[in-house]
């Protein structure tokens, strides 16, 4: 049984005040057991004072945890999701009716319809399709043929 204490889901390293995920461990083995203790602080973003930040807390105010999810990170699923996110955002933000927007939407639709969620072996193929599409969408009229998949991610991340 693993027991540990870590900082909760408040704040983040990049200045954004909301953090929705937390790594319990980077290595787990089948059969490992973990105890997870969730602490809920009953306060708003800037304190618990009733009708003001420095007032005493309101004793009739209650909070509850409405959802907690536990999942195993899957790099292949994450890569596919990130490619689809970039392709979708490209389709959404490129000029309406443009060839590049149409290509992005068509590619995203193809990936969603063809990828089999319960056959993980299909994911890398569609990550490659998505990455190639990201490269093509980002380069636009400068697209001259083939583009290495690794460069596609670099080009997309600098966008």
N, C-alpha and C positions, 0 to 999 in steps of 0.2 A: 504494500500500500504506500503510495506516494503522498506526502503532506508538504505543502510549501505555502509561503505567503508572498504575494506580489501586489504591486500597486493596482488599484482598480481602474475602471474604464473612464477616468476623468482626464481631460486635457490630452495633449499629445506632444510628440517631439517637434511637430511642424507648426505649432501655434493654433491649430484648429481645436475647438473645445469639445468636439464629439469624437469618440473612438468606439467603434462597434465590435472590434474583434480583439482577441487576446490569445496568445500562444501558451498553451498549458505545458507542452513539451515538444521538443524537436525530434525525439525518438521515443516511440512507444512500441511495446511488444504485445502480441495477442495475449490476452489474459491479465495484463497490467490493470491495476485498479487505482483510481485517484479519488481523493476527497477534495471537493471544491466547495469552499465557503463563500457565499456572496453577501457582501455588506451593502446595505442600502442606506444612504444618507438622506434624511428627510429635510432637504433644503432646496431652494431655487438656485439659479445660476450664481446669484450674488448674496446668498445668505438665507437665513430662516426667519428673519424678523417679520412680525405681523405689521403690515402696512408701512413697511420701511426697512431698510437694511440693518439698522442698529437697534431696532426695537426687540423686545423679548419675543420668542417664538409663539406662534398661535397653537395652543394646546389641543384644539379641535381639528387640526389639520393632519391628515393621514396620507401616506404614500404606500404603494405596493409594487412589487415586481410583477410585471404582466407577461414577460417572456424571457426565457433563457434558452439558447440553442447550443448544442455541442456538435461539432462536425470535424471531419478529418480533411485537412487541406490536400487537394489533388492538383498538382502542377499542370497536368494536361488539360483538366477542366478549366483551370484559371487562365491558361494561355488562350484557349478557345474563346472564353468569355471576354478577355481583353481585346482580342482581334475583332470579335463581333461588336464590341462597344465602339471601337475606333471606326469600323466600317459603318455602323449605324449613325454615329455622330457625323461622319463625313456626308452620308446621304442626307441627313437632316439640315446641315449647315451649308452645303454647297448650293449654288444657285438652282432654284427650282427648274426642272426641265432640262438641266444640263446633262451632257453625256456622262460625265464623271459621277454625278449624283445617281443617275439611272444605273450605272455599272455597280456602284457601291450597294445600292438597294437590291439589285439582282443577285449579287454575290452573297449578301447576307441571307437572302431568301433561299438560295441554293444550299448554303451551309445548314441552315435550320431544317430544311426539308430532307436533306440527304444524310446528315449525321445521325447515327443511332445511339441514343443516350445509354442504352444498356450494353453496348459493344464498345468498350473503351479503346479497342484496337483501331476504331475509325477516327478517333480524335486527332492524332498527329497529321493525318492526311488533310483534315479540314483546317487545322492550324496553319499548315503550309498554304492551302488555298486562300485562307484569310490573310495571311502575311503577304502573299503575292498581290492580293487585291489592295491591301493597304499601301503597298509600294506604288502600285499603278495609280491609285486615287491621289496620293500625295504628290507624285511627280507630274501628274496630269499630262499636258501636251508635250512634256519633255520625255515621256515614256518612249523608249526606243527598242524595246524587245524584252529580253529576260533581265530579271533583277534578282540578285541573291537574297534569299529569305532573311539572312541575318542583317543585311543592310536595310531591309524593309522596316524592321523593328527600330533601328537607330533613326531612320528618317521619320518614322511615325512619332517617336518619343520626343523629338526636337520640335515637332510641329507647332 
